[in-house]
Amino acid sequence: MKQALFAAAVAAVVSICAPSASAWAAPAADATKRLGTFGDWDALMFTDGSAKTCYLAVAAGKVQGGEKGAKTTTHLTVTHRSGGKSMDEVSISGAYGFKKDSKVELRVGTKPHAMFTKGDRAWAEDAKADKSIVDSLRKGKDAIMHATPAKGSDITATFSLAGFSDALAAADKACGVKR
């Protein structure tokens, strides 16, 4: 199960990174290093020359709704890029496309966070929103996503936050992020 989750996390992370890093060559299998599994979260590092990209990712433990019979695999990911390019970039990827111009709500405890969508991905609006989401994730027990897919009924996905803080610390250390 953990190997399957790791493989899914690597695939999700690489696919999330690809649109924002079009100059990168396709990652080689040995370019991705597992930093560890922390509770339900996997921490990973991808290297391209001297550039490092660190990720922590979790697959939704429970997904409800969507198009009948369609894949509803959903991942929550936090990304750091070395050299201060970005940190705490929060995204959600789904095996389904989100409805065009729709918003995703990621709720941690009682705090809702709005995210914009494009295709099969959702992102926080800006770096300030990313930081707010990560701060909430560090304090929460679970995160619940509410989204409208391109087809089918609304989707609710629940992500465990068990191990999030430890996975974040591993990614921070690997990419030199200081909090």
C-alpha positions in Angstrom: 0.0 0.0 0.0 2.8 2.5 0.9 4.6 1.7 -2.3 1.5 2.4 -4.3 0.9 5.6 -2.4 4.6 6.6 -3.0 4.3 5.9 -6.7 1.0 7.9 -6.9 2.6 10.8 -4.9 5.6 10.9 -7.2 3.3 10.9 -10.3 1.1 13.6 -8.8 4.0 15.8 -7.7 5.8 15.5 -11.1 2.6 16.3 -13.0 1.9 19.3 -10.8 5.4 20.7 -11.2 5.6 20.2 -15.0 3.3 23.1 -16.1 5.2 25.6 -13.9 8.6 24.3 -15.0 8.3 23.9 -18.7 12.1 24.4 -19.2 12.8 21.2 -17.1 13.5 18.0 -18.9 11.3 15.1 -18.0 12.5 13.8 -14.6 14.6 10.7 -14.6 13.5 8.0 -12.1 16.7 8.4 -10.1 16.2 12.2 -9.8 13.4 11.7 -7.3 14.5 10.9 -3.7 12.1 9.8 -1.0 12.8 11.9 2.1 10.5 9.6 4.2 7.0 8.7 5.0 5.5 10.5 8.0 2.2 9.3 9.1 0.0 9.5 6.0 2.3 11.9 4.1 5.3 11.2 1.8 8.1 13.8 1.5 10.1 13.8 -1.7 12.9 15.7 -3.4 13.4 16.1 -7.1 16.8 17.4 -8.3 17.6 18.9 -11.7 21.3 19.9 -11.7 21.7 22.1 -8.7 18.0 23.0 -8.4 16.0 21.2 -5.8 12.2 20.9 -5.6 10.8 19.4 -2.4 7.3 18.1 -2.0 5.1 16.6 0.6 2.0 14.8 -0.7 -1.0 12.8 0.6 -3.7 11.0 -1.3 -7.3 11.6 -0.1 -8.4 8.8 2.2 -12.1 9.3 1.3 -13.6 10.7 -1.9 -17.3 11.1 -2.4 -19.2 12.3 -5.6 -17.9 12.8 -9.1 -19.0 11.2 -12.3 -20.3 7.7 -11.8 -17.6 5.1 -12.6 -14.9 7.8 -13.1 -11.5 7.9 -11.3 -11.6 10.2 -8.3 -8.0 10.0 -7.1 -7.2 13.3 -5.4 -3.8 14.5 -4.0 -3.0 17.4 -1.7 0.6 18.7 -2.2 2.9 21.3 -0.8 5.9 22.3 -2.8 9.2 24.2 -2.1 11.6 25.2 -4.9 15.2 25.9 -3.8 16.9 29.3 -4.2 13.9 31.1 -2.6 11.9 30.7 -5.8 8.9 29.5 -3.8 7.9 27.8 -0.6 4.7 26.4 0.7 3.0 26.3 -2.7 -0.3 24.4 -2.0 -2.1 22.5 -4.8 -4.7 19.8 -5.3 -4.7 17.5 -8.2 -7.5 15.2 -9.3 -7.9 12.5 -11.8 -10.9 14.5 -13.1 -11.0 18.0 -14.5 -12.5 20.8 -12.4 -15.4 22.8 -13.8 -14.0 25.8 -15.7 -13.6 28.9 -13.6 -14.8 27.1 -10.5 -13.3 27.5 -7.0 -12.2 24.7 -4.7 -12.7 25.1 -1.0 -10.2 23.5 1.3 -11.4 23.5 4.9 -9.1 22.8 7.8 -11.1 22.8 11.0 -13.5 25.7 10.7 -11.2 27.7 8.4 -12.1 27.7 4.7 -9.5 28.4 2.1 -10.5 29.3 -1.5 -8.4 27.9 -4.4 -8.6 28.6 -8.1 -8.8 25.8 -10.7 -7.4 25.1 -14.1 -7.9 21.7 -15.7 -7.3 19.0 -13.1 -5.5 21.2 -10.6 -6.3 23.8 -8.0 -3.9 26.3 -6.4 -4.0 28.9 -3.6 -4.5 32.4 -4.9 -1.1 33.7 -3.9 1.9 33.2 -1.5 0.0 34.8 1.4 -2.9 32.3 0.9 -0.3 29.4 0.6 1.2 30.4 3.9 -2.3 30.6 5.6 -3.2 27.1 4.3 0.1 25.6 5.5 -0.3 27.2 8.9 -3.8 25.7 9.1 -2.5 22.3 7.9 0.1 22.3 10.7 -2.6 22.7 13.3 -5.4 20.5 11.9 -6.4 16.9 12.1 -7.8 16.7 8.5 -8.5 18.8 5.5 -11.7 18.6 3.5 -11.9 19.6 -0.1 -15.2 20.6 -1.8 -15.0 20.9 -5.5 -17.1 20.9 -8.7 -15.8 18.6 -11.4 -16.2 19.2 -15.1 -18.6 16.2 -15.1 -20.7 14.6 -12.4 -21.8 15.6 -8.9 -19.7 17.7 -6.5 -16.7 16.0 -5.0 -15.8 16.0 -1.3 -12.3 14.6 -0.5 -10.9 14.2 3.0 -7.1 14.3 3.6 -5.5 13.1 6.8 -3.0 15.5 8.3 -1.3 12.8 10.4 2.4 13.3 9.8 2.0 16.6 8.0 4.3 18.7 10.3 7.1 16.1 10.2 6.9 15.7 6.4 7.0 19.5 6.1 10.1 19.6 8.4 11.8 17.0 6.2 11.0 19.0 3.0 12.1 22.3 4.7 15.4 20.7 5.7 16.1 19.2 2.2 15.3 22.5 0.4 16.9 24.8 3.0 13.6 26.5 4.0 13.9 28.4 7.3 10.8 29.2 9.3 
